[in-house]
Amino acid sequence: MAVNAPFTALQVMQDAPVIPVIVLNDVAHAVPMARALVAGGIRMLEVTLRTPQALACMEAIAKEVPDAVVGAGTVRSAADAKAAANAGAKFAVSPGYTSAVGQACRDQGLSLLPGVATGSEIMMAQEDGYTELKFFPAMQAGGPSMLKAWGGPFFDVRFCPTGGVTPQNASEFLSLSNVACVGGSWLVPADALAQGDWPRIEQLAREACQLKLR
Ligand code: 3PG
């Protein structure tokens, strides 16, 4: 049975110009990192299901950082969606799209940003009711010019390009009328995590918030 998600996909996208794509290998990093991002102005946090510690990290953030909204990235199956919801995730991001993942997210009360890289994938996601999509991998699959081309036939879709987005090229994406935000891993560098350099992560978040939508 579908459960209402606490945040719509559009709300997740419009909270800040950038959704950080986060890879955590140590549960001890989760809470101070989330606090740093929130202090810098970023609340919507995509913790990717790529490490054995990811679910425990989500749980810790959900429990101890009430101003953060933890989401799960790299959701590839119904089981991933269920585990993420159980760990306290409030939204999900997937690198591709299947109807089974969409259904599982609706069942779990997770809003979903489905990943797409082709027109057919956009149409499949639209058939299931999705109009806010992640364009992945954005730079490798065509970059800003691909989004401009999609703006014709898919005039009613808004995108979060992710993959190869940097502080240098983010503005080019954000200036497009069909882009609501971008995703990127640069806000949480592995070396900043390893060094416990939370002020650097806060500063990266602060700078990301200065990026402007058109
Ligand atoms: C992702 O993992 O969703 C993206 O690959 C993040 O890409 P980036 O590391 O190029 O920002």
Residues whose N, C-alpha, C, O or C-beta is under 5 A from the ligand:
A	BS01	3PG	V21 T162 G163 G164 V165 G183 G184 S185 W186
